[in-house]
């Protein structure tokens, strides 16, 4: 089978590998669509474990069933989560599933950017979901990103009447905009790219501000002379971090959804006096993924319109370039060669 092996953002090689063999409790899935995540093109983060087959937003068709698998059958259309909790450790017992060591270390083999994927027993049990009829394979590549957004916003207590500033209007920013809209908040989005600013408005932002011209005065001008109740950072630049820290109101919350490469410095006295909360978000639990499937199936979150490019597996290098440049693209999805 073909597998795309990541060496760097500019060096992704199509290599031949044997189709994985499955054991009891496992399934073999034929990849039908696999999304390129923003973290996939975060070279400083990914290159540490290169070479490897990336791809963790994978949906496909079950082609082989291991002994003792009863809940699925050949031909089932599924989304498969690469990270699943154990449901046994102290973190899981307390409902903190994304802190579970199994969730951080587990995976499927070899990765979503390959023609076939072996799904381990734990992922079959806790991370494999049947797709509703209306949800396409390409739609399903957005289940994991939306699940992560749900998990992040669950920490924020967002409600109607809040003002939410979303810094960065790429895929995660657009998903945050749509989910914040469902909660009845005022949404202000920023980005440095005109294409993405237009997309932010298209997907429901009340205001979209060029990040290169952003100022606290402009935020206050469009927000009744107030700062933001919630700031969600979906960009990793130093300026994004500085804007987030300066834009949050008293008793407000900052969510670092993107991963800043450098250390973050905050004014401890101001954050103490104004009781500001800073939090981070990693991954999604199976419950978050179930909620994502419902929102996609119902159309309350429009993911299909976010998919701007379909790239054949053999041309995945072009897909990585599109995703890394982050210009005239939102979601880039890899599909089998014969599907393009």
CORQUI-V527879 format. One record per residue. N is the residue number from 0. SS is DSSP state (hx for helix, st for strand, lp for the rest). Layout:
n->N ss->SS
n->N ss->SS
//
This chain:
n->0 ss->lp
n->1 ss->st
n->2 ss->st
n->3 ss->st
n->4 ss->st
n->5 ss->st
n->6 ss->st
n->7 ss->st
n->8 ss->lp
n->9 ss->lp
n->10 ss->st
n->11 ss->st
n->12 ss->st
n->13 ss->st
n->14 ss->st
n->15 ss->st
n->16 ss->lp
n->17 ss->lp
n->18 ss->lp
n->19 ss->lp
n->20 ss->lp
n->21 ss->lp
n->22 ss->lp
n->23 ss->lp
n->24 ss->lp
n->25 ss->lp
n->26 ss->st
n->27 ss->st
n->28 ss->st
n->29 ss->st
n->30 ss->st
n->31 ss->st
n->32 ss->st
n->33 ss->st
n->34 ss->st
n->35 ss->lp
n->36 ss->lp
n->37 ss->lp
n->38 ss->lp
n->39 ss->lp
n->40 ss->lp
n->41 ss->lp
n->42 ss->hx
n->43 ss->hx
n->44 ss->hx
n->45 ss->hx
n->46 ss->hx
n->47 ss->hx
n->48 ss->hx
n->49 ss->lp
n->50 ss->lp
n->51 ss->st
n->52 ss->lp
n->53 ss->lp
n->54 ss->lp
n->55 ss->lp
n->56 ss->st
n->57 ss->st
n->58 ss->st
n->59 ss->st
n->60 ss->st
n->61 ss->st
n->62 ss->st
n->63 ss->st
n->64 ss->st
n->65 ss->lp
n->66 ss->lp
n->67 ss->lp
n->68 ss->lp
n->69 ss->lp
n->70 ss->lp
n->71 ss->lp
n->72 ss->lp
n->73 ss->lp
n->74 ss->lp
n->75 ss->lp
n->76 ss->st
n->77 ss->st
n->78 ss->st
n->79 ss->st
n->80 ss->st
n->81 ss->lp
n->82 ss->lp
n->83 ss->lp
n->84 ss->lp
n->85 ss->lp
n->86 ss->lp
n->87 ss->lp
n->88 ss->lp
n->89 ss->hx
n->90 ss->hx
n->91 ss->hx
n->92 ss->hx
n->93 ss->lp
n->94 ss->lp
n->95 ss->lp
n->96 ss->hx
n->97 ss->hx
n->98 ss->hx
n->99 ss->lp
n->100 ss->hx
n->101 ss->hx
n->102 ss->hx
n->103 ss->hx
n->104 ss->hx
n->105 ss->lp
n->106 ss->lp
n->107 ss->lp
n->108 ss->st
n->109 ss->lp
n->110 ss->lp
n->111 ss->lp
n->112 ss->lp
n->113 ss->st
n->114 ss->lp
n->115 ss->st
n->116 ss->st
n->117 ss->st
n->118 ss->st
n->119 ss->lp
n->120 ss->hx
n->121 ss->hx
n->122 ss->hx
n->123 ss->hx
n->124 ss->hx
n->125 ss->hx
n->126 ss->hx
n->127 ss->st
n->128 ss->st
n->129 ss->st
n->130 ss->lp
n->131 ss->lp
n->132 ss->lp
n->133 ss->lp
n->134 ss->lp
n->135 ss->lp
n->136 ss->hx
n->137 ss->hx
n->138 ss->hx
n->139 ss->hx
n->140 ss->lp
n->141 ss->hx
n->142 ss->hx
n->143 ss->hx
n->144 ss->hx
n->145 ss->hx
n->146 ss->hx
n->147 ss->hx
n->148 ss->hx
n->149 ss->hx
n->150 ss->hx
n->151 ss->hx
n->152 ss->hx
n->153 ss->lp
n->154 ss->lp
n->155 ss->lp
n->156 ss->lp
n->157 ss->lp
n->158 ss->lp
n->159 ss->lp
n->160 ss->lp
n->161 ss->lp
n->162 ss->st
n->163 ss->st
n->164 ss->st
n->165 ss->st
n->166 ss->st
n->167 ss->lp
n->168 ss->lp
n->169 ss->lp
n->170 ss->hx
n->171 ss->hx
n->172 ss->hx
n->173 ss->hx
n->174 ss->hx
n->175 ss->hx
n->176 ss->hx
n->177 ss->hx
n->178 ss->hx
n->179 ss->hx
n->180 ss->hx
n->181 ss->hx
n->182 ss->lp
n->183 ss->lp
n->184 ss->lp
n->185 ss->st
n->186 ss->st
n->187 ss->st
n->188 ss->st
n->189 ss->st
n->190 ss->st
n->191 ss->lp
n->192 ss->lp
n->193 ss->hx
n->194 ss->hx
n->195 ss->hx
n->196 ss->hx
n->197 ss->hx
n->198 ss->hx
n->199 ss->hx
n->200 ss->hx
n->201 ss->hx
n->202 ss->lp
n->203 ss->lp
n->204 ss->lp
n->205 ss->lp
n->206 ss->st
n->207 ss->st
n->208 ss->st
n->209 ss->st
n->210 ss->hx
n->211 ss->hx
n->212 ss->hx
n->213 ss->lp
n->214 ss->lp
n->215 ss->hx
n->216 ss->hx
n->217 ss->hx
n->218 ss->hx
n->219 ss->hx
n->220 ss->hx
n->221 ss->hx
n->222 ss->lp
n->223 ss->lp
n->224 ss->lp
n->225 ss->lp
n->226 ss->lp
n->227 ss->st
n->228 ss->st
n->229 ss->st
n->230 ss->st
n->231 ss->st
n->232 ss->st
n->233 ss->lp
n->234 ss->lp
n->235 ss->lp
n->236 ss->lp
n->237 ss->hx
n->238 ss->hx
n->239 ss->hx
n->240 ss->hx
n->241 ss->hx
n->242 ss->hx
n->243 ss->hx
n->244 ss->hx
n->245 ss->hx
n->246 ss->hx
n->247 ss->st
n->248 ss->st
n->249 ss->st
n->250 ss->st
n->251 ss->st
n->252 ss->st
n->253 ss->st
n->254 ss->st
n->255 ss->st
n->256 ss->lp
n->257 ss->lp
n->258 ss->lp
n->259 ss->lp
n->260 ss->lp
n->261 ss->lp
n->262 ss->lp
n->263 ss->lp
n->264 ss->lp
n->265 ss->lp
n->266 ss->lp
n->267 ss->hx
n->268 ss->hx
n->269 ss->hx
n->270 ss->hx
n->271 ss->hx
n->272 ss->hx
n->273 ss->lp
n->274 ss->lp
n->275 ss->lp
n->276 ss->st
n->277 ss->st
n->278 ss->st
n->279 ss->st
n->280 ss->lp
n->281 ss->lp
n->282 ss->lp
n->283 ss->lp
n->284 ss->lp
n->285 ss->hx
n->286 ss->hx
n->287 ss->hx
n->288 ss->hx
n->289 ss->hx
n->290 ss->hx
n->291 ss->hx
n->292 ss->hx
n->293 ss->hx
n->294 ss->hx
n->295 ss->hx
n->296 ss->hx
n->297 ss->hx
n->298 ss->lp
n->299 ss->lp
n->300 ss->lp
n->301 ss->lp
n->302 ss->lp
n->303 ss->hx
n->304 ss->hx
n->305 ss->hx
n->306 ss->st
n->307 ss->st
n->308 ss->st
n->309 ss->st
n->310 ss->st
n->311 ss->st
n->312 ss->hx
n->313 ss->hx
n->314 ss->hx
n->315 ss->hx
n->316 ss->hx
n->317 ss->hx
n->318 ss->hx
n->319 ss->hx
n->320 ss->hx
n->321 ss->hx
n->322 ss->hx
n->323 ss->hx
n->324 ss->hx
n->325 ss->lp
n->326 ss->lp
n->327 ss->lp
n->328 ss->lp
n->329 ss->lp
n->330 ss->st
n->331 ss->st
n->332 ss->st
n->333 ss->st
n->334 ss->st
n->335 ss->lp
n->336 ss->hx
n->337 ss->hx
n->338 ss->hx
n->339 ss->lp
//
